[in-house]
Structures are given as structure tokens and as C-alpha cells.
Amino acid sequence: MVKHSIRLSSAEIGGLWATFIQDSMTICLVKYFLYHNQDEEIKPLLEKALKTAENQLQLISAIFTKENIPLPDAFKDEDINYSAPPLFYDMFGLTFVYMMNRLGMINAGFLTANVAREDVLTFYVTTVNEASLLYKASTELMLSKGIYDRPPMIPYPKQVEYIEKLSYLSGMIKKRPLNAIEITEIFFNLERNYFSMLLCTALLQVVDDKEIKEFIKEGKEISEKQIRVFHEILVKEQLLGITSTTMEVTDSTVLPFSNKLIVTLFHALNGIDITLLGHAVSVSMRTDLVAYYQKFIAEILIYAGKGFNLLVDRGWLQQPPMAPNRKELENMK
């Protein structure tokens, strides 16, 4: 049987390219948490997260090298100031691993569905599995330390029911109770924004670049607004809201990360946030919830645009691999 050489598709090139940059950023951040970590229970999890990201970076490098594709510029140790005092307490490192792998499972799942070449598909299937295992380990450790807040409990359904009235969609005047799917989206949106707010709180203490500081401050305000809106909905539904996360930020005022790494991290988080809010729109059936999600998507799109401009203006945003401009090639003859 003849074995054909299969070229990488645009989806495979683009997915690996983006994953390479994200993994290099993750390596820097996890190294920072490991450097300052004092909790012996958290240390093995951070070490596993670091090894996983480093292995993924090596595998992508091997694929690109084989195909003669230049590697993106990676984040390096130069983007971390290890001599700076710790900006976070140990629990935030645990929360970081939990959140990054929860989001990583989602992102890698999308990418897995877009690729077909055997080595790339194997890479992403493995990536999803590794993110799932790290998510499981971090969740179990958070539960044991009493810092994991589960979604609100509701009574078990007693029978199968069907929607009988169009008023089920109404959320502006007479609202029906939230269904289990809507509660889930609200809860994890709140959790994600508490994490973002902690991150912004910490970085506002240490960033001295005025433009970047204003950018972070605006991101914090957007997260605070989402928290107020969705917390109030849960309270009105007598679901008791969500327990806010503990303040895991120290009083350090020394910048531990490069400005490039900080803005790139926000750029990545904005992208996944828009994706997840879009998913929330698709599964929510109460019109008030859909309106809130659409409003926040619009806000974050504008905010993400500011981050994009900031990266471009500073010369920090790498261009993804591009298709050739056929019109331009035609005109060269």
C-alpha cells in the first residue's frame, strides 16, 4: 500500500500556531507560580501543568520543523521577573491551573473537531485528555481545600415535561424560573469573571504603563458589571448567588510579567470569553438572559478591539499564517 504524504490544512496550521503561542505563555506563568509556591500539595499540580505545556510545545515544534514552517516567536523567561515579590498567594496558582484547563478543554475540543491529519489529530486528542486530567486534579484539590464553589442545587425532576406555551421564552415581564442549563451558564460566567477581576486587581497594582493600566481597568469594570448583573439574577431566583472567591492578591507593587505577556493574555481571554458568551446565547431560552449576553458580547468585542490595537501599535501581535493574495500574484506577471 502506497503511503501518501499529506500536507497540513489551513485549520491544522492555524490551530497549532495559536496553541504554540498559548503554551509558551502558559509555561512562563506556571514557572512563575512554581517559583513562589510554598504549598506542597499544589506543587505537583503546577509541575504537571508545566511539563504538559512543555511537551506540547516540543510536539508542535517537531511538526512545524518537519514541514519547514517557521515557529512563532515564543514567550521566554525574559518575560518573567523572578526577583519580583510574589503578586499572588499560592491558592491563585491552583485556581489558574483549574481555569486554564477548564478553558483549555473547550478550546482544544474545538480544534480537535477541525483537524484530520493523523499526527495533528492525535496531538489534540491527547491535549484534550491532558487538560481533562489537570482539570480533574485541580478540582479535587480545590474541593479538599474548601475553595471550590459548585453551581446551585435544584430539586431532581420527577417526570418528563414538554414546553406548552411560548411564554416560556419571556424574560422581560413575567419570568419563569431558570432552567438547569441557564443556571449553569450564569454560574460559570460568574466564576470566570471573578477570576478575571482578581487578575485585573493584581495587575493594576504593578503595571505602570498608563495606556495598559487603563486597558486593564476597563477590563475589570466589564467583569464587575457582569458579576453584578448575573449575581442579582441568581439572588432574585432565590438561588443564593455565588460565593465570591477569596482575595488571593498580595500587596506587591513590582511588575513580575512583561507588558507584552499581560496584553497577550488578555487578548486570549477575550477571545474565549466571546466564544463562551456566544454559547450561552445559543442555549438560553429566557429573553432577558439572551439580551444580557448579547450586550456583553458587544462590549467585549469593542474591548477586544482595543487590546488588538494595543498589541499592533506596540509591535507585539504576530500575524497568523496567511493564504496568498492571488490577485497580487497575477499582477506580478
JOQUI-V486489 format. One record per residue. N is the residue number from 1. RES is the residue in one letter. SS is DSSP state (@ for helix, = for strand, . for the rest). PSI is psi in whole degrees, -180 to 180 (NA if undefined). D_CENTER is the distance of its C-alpha to the mean C-alpha in Angstrom with 2 decimals. Layout:
n-><N;N>
res-><RES;RES>
ss-><SS;SS>
psi-><PSI;PSI>
d_center-><D_CENTER;D_CENTER>
This chain:
n-><1;2;3;4;5;6;7;8;9;10;11;12;13;14;15;16;17;18;19;20;21;22;23;24;25;26;27;28;29;30;31;32;33;34;35;36;37;38;39;40;41;42;43;44;45;46;47;48;49;50;51;52;53;54;55;56;57;58;59;60;61;62;63;64;65;66;67;68;69;70;71;72;73;74;75;76;77;78;79;80;81;82;83;84;85;86;87;88;89;90;91;92;93;94;95;96;97;98;99;100;101;102;103;104;105;106;107;108;109;110;111;112;113;114;115;116;117;118;119;120;121;122;123;124;125;126;127;128;129;130;131;132;133;134;135;136;137;138;139;140;141;142;143;144;145;146;147;148;149;150;151;152;153;154;155;156;157;158;159;160;161;162;163;164;165;166;167;168;169;170;171;172;173;174;175;176;177;178;179;180;181;182;183;184;185;186;187;188;189;190;191;192;193;194;195;196;197;198;199;200;201;202;203;204;205;206;207;208;209;210;211;212;213;214;215;216;217;218;219;220;221;222;223;224;225;226;227;228;229;230;231;232;233;234;235;236;237;238;239;240;241;242;243;244;245;246;247;248;249;250;251;252;253;254;255;256;257;258;259;260;261;262;263;264;265;266;267;268;269;270;271;272;273;274;275;276;277;278;279;280;281;282;283;284;285;286;287;288;289;290;291;292;293;294;295;296;297;298;299;300;301;302;303;304;305;306;307;308;309;310;311;312;313;314;315;316;317;318;319;320;321;322;323;324;325;326;327;328;329;330;331;332;333>
res-><M;V;K;H;S;I;R;L;S;S;A;E;I;G;G;L;W;A;T;F;I;Q;D;S;M;T;I;C;L;V;K;Y;F;L;Y;H;N;Q;D;E;E;I;K;P;L;L;E;K;A;L;K;T;A;E;N;Q;L;Q;L;I;S;A;I;F;T;K;E;N;I;P;L;P;D;A;F;K;D;E;D;I;N;Y;S;A;P;P;L;F;Y;D;M;F;G;L;T;F;V;Y;M;M;N;R;L;G;M;I;N;A;G;F;L;T;A;N;V;A;R;E;D;V;L;T;F;Y;V;T;T;V;N;E;A;S;L;L;Y;K;A;S;T;E;L;M;L;S;K;G;I;Y;D;R;P;P;M;I;P;Y;P;K;Q;V;E;Y;I;E;K;L;S;Y;L;S;G;M;I;K;K;R;P;L;N;A;I;E;I;T;E;I;F;F;N;L;E;R;N;Y;F;S;M;L;L;C;T;A;L;L;Q;V;V;D;D;K;E;I;K;E;F;I;K;E;G;K;E;I;S;E;K;Q;I;R;V;F;H;E;I;L;V;K;E;Q;L;L;G;I;T;S;T;T;M;E;V;T;D;S;T;V;L;P;F;S;N;K;L;I;V;T;L;F;H;A;L;N;G;I;D;I;T;L;L;G;H;A;V;S;V;S;M;R;T;D;L;V;A;Y;Y;Q;K;F;I;A;E;I;L;I;Y;A;G;K;G;F;N;L;L;V;D;R;G;W;L;Q;Q;P;P;M;A;P;N;R;K;E;L;E;N;M;K>
ss-><.;.;.;.;.;.;.;.;.;@;@;@;@;@;@;@;@;@;@;@;@;@;@;@;@;@;@;@;@;@;@;@;@;@;@;@;.;.;.;@;@;@;@;@;@;@;@;@;@;@;@;@;@;@;@;@;@;@;@;@;@;@;@;@;@;@;.;.;.;.;.;.;.;.;.;.;@;@;@;=;.;.;.;.;.;.;.;=;.;@;@;@;@;@;@;@;@;@;@;@;@;@;@;@;@;@;@;@;@;@;@;@;.;.;.;.;.;@;@;@;@;@;@;@;@;@;@;@;@;@;@;@;@;@;@;@;@;@;@;@;@;@;@;@;.;.;.;.;.;.;.;.;.;.;.;.;.;.;.;.;.;.;.;.;.;@;@;@;@;.;.;.;.;.;.;.;.;.;.;@;@;@;@;@;@;@;@;@;@;@;@;@;@;@;@;@;@;@;@;@;@;@;@;@;@;@;.;.;.;@;@;@;@;@;@;@;@;@;@;@;@;@;@;@;@;@;@;@;@;@;@;@;@;@;@;@;.;.;.;.;.;.;.;.;.;.;.;.;=;.;.;.;.;.;.;.;=;.;@;@;@;@;@;@;@;@;@;@;@;@;@;@;@;@;@;@;@;@;@;@;@;@;@;.;.;.;@;@;@;@;@;@;@;@;@;@;@;@;@;@;@;@;@;@;@;@;@;@;@;@;@;@;@;.;.;.;.;.;.;.;.;.;.;.;.;@;@;@;@;@;@;.;.>
psi-><129;130;116;146;117;122;157;138;170;-38;-39;-42;-49;-42;-47;-39;-48;-40;-38;-48;-43;-41;-39;-34;-43;-42;-46;-46;-43;-37;-40;-46;-39;-40;-38;-10;136;-5;116;-21;-32;-31;-49;-33;-43;-41;-40;-42;-40;-47;-40;-48;-39;-41;-42;-40;-41;-40;-42;-41;-42;-41;-47;-41;-42;-35;5;39;127;140;143;160;124;156;146;-179;-26;-18;1;133;92;-22;-12;144;155;134;-22;154;167;-35;-28;-34;-40;-46;-38;-47;-43;-52;-44;-34;-27;-47;-34;-38;-42;-50;-45;-30;-43;-47;-37;-39;-8;-6;159;-31;138;-48;-37;-41;-42;-41;-48;-32;-43;-40;-45;-43;-44;-40;-38;-42;-41;-38;-46;-47;-42;-38;-45;-40;-39;-40;-43;-28;-1;27;9;125;115;157;157;148;144;159;149;140;146;-16;165;131;154;149;128;-22;147;-19;-11;-30;-19;139;3;-33;-84;113;137;165;154;143;171;-37;-41;-40;-43;-47;-42;-46;-50;-23;-42;-45;-45;-38;-29;-42;-45;-40;-40;-44;-45;-42;-45;-47;-30;-23;-26;-24;130;-5;117;-43;-44;-36;-43;-38;-45;-41;-41;-39;-40;-42;-39;-43;-43;-38;-44;-40;-46;-47;-51;-29;-43;-38;-46;-40;-44;-30;4;38;9;10;-154;142;122;147;153;154;105;23;132;-174;19;144;19;128;119;-12;154;151;-35;-44;-42;-50;-35;-38;-45;-39;-44;-43;-36;-41;-47;-31;-42;-41;-46;-34;-37;-40;-41;-39;-42;-24;-8;139;-5;130;-31;-38;-45;-41;-43;-46;-43;-39;-44;-33;-45;-43;-44;-32;-42;-44;-43;-35;-37;-40;-40;-48;-39;-44;-43;-45;-33;-3;32;-10;115;143;128;157;137;153;151;151;98;-37;-42;-38;-38;-40;-10;-13;NA>
d_center-><43.52;42.23;38.67;37.09;34.70;31.61;29.71;25.95;24.93;22.91;19.98;20.32;20.71;17.79;15.39;16.75;16.80;13.10;12.36;15.02;13.61;10.13;12.26;14.67;12.29;11.13;14.91;15.87;13.73;14.80;18.29;18.36;17.57;20.15;22.66;22.85;22.31;25.48;24.49;25.99;24.09;20.64;21.88;22.13;18.55;17.39;20.01;18.86;15.23;16.87;19.37;17.00;15.04;18.52;20.02;17.51;18.21;21.90;21.85;20.30;22.83;25.61;24.88;24.71;27.77;29.68;29.05;29.91;26.60;25.79;22.73;20.22;20.62;18.50;17.46;20.21;21.76;23.13;19.76;20.12;23.08;23.96;27.03;25.18;25.44;22.47;20.18;18.71;20.58;19.95;18.18;15.13;14.84;14.97;12.36;10.00;10.89;10.56;7.08;5.80;8.31;7.87;4.70;6.85;9.78;8.89;8.21;11.17;13.13;13.22;14.32;16.82;18.43;19.01;20.85;24.39;25.90;26.56;25.03;21.73;21.58;22.42;19.71;16.93;18.72;18.81;15.15;14.33;17.11;16.09;12.53;14.48;16.99;14.76;13.12;16.76;18.07;15.69;16.35;20.02;20.18;18.57;21.13;23.89;23.15;23.05;19.68;17.98;18.64;19.14;19.19;22.67;25.57;27.84;31.21;31.42;32.73;36.44;36.91;35.43;35.52;35.26;34.35;37.74;37.24;35.21;34.86;32.04;29.83;31.16;29.11;30.95;34.28;34.81;31.56;31.42;29.41;25.76;25.35;23.23;20.59;20.29;20.15;17.23;15.12;16.33;15.72;12.07;11.55;13.57;11.85;8.42;10.77;12.84;10.23;9.69;13.48;14.22;12.38;14.32;17.43;17.51;17.07;19.67;22.11;21.99;21.33;24.74;24.04;24.95;23.02;19.69;20.55;21.20;17.90;16.06;18.64;17.98;14.24;15.48;18.07;15.82;13.84;17.33;18.71;16.32;17.05;20.75;20.95;19.31;20.85;24.16;23.92;23.50;26.35;28.58;28.06;29.21;26.10;26.04;22.61;19.99;20.77;19.06;17.53;20.00;20.06;18.88;19.58;22.86;25.34;24.81;25.18;24.87;22.02;20.47;18.11;19.15;18.49;17.27;14.48;13.52;13.57;11.79;8.79;9.05;9.69;6.58;4.54;7.69;7.73;5.20;6.82;10.06;9.78;9.41;12.08;14.13;14.11;15.25;18.01;19.15;19.80;21.07;24.83;25.82;26.30;25.33;21.81;21.51;22.85;20.40;17.35;19.05;19.83;16.33;15.14;18.09;17.33;13.79;15.29;17.93;15.74;13.59;17.09;18.13;15.38;16.47;20.04;19.51;18.17;21.08;23.64;22.94;23.05;19.59;18.08;19.13;20.41;19.20;22.23;24.50;27.21;30.68;32.37;35.29;37.26;37.20;38.37;41.15;42.39;42.72;45.76>
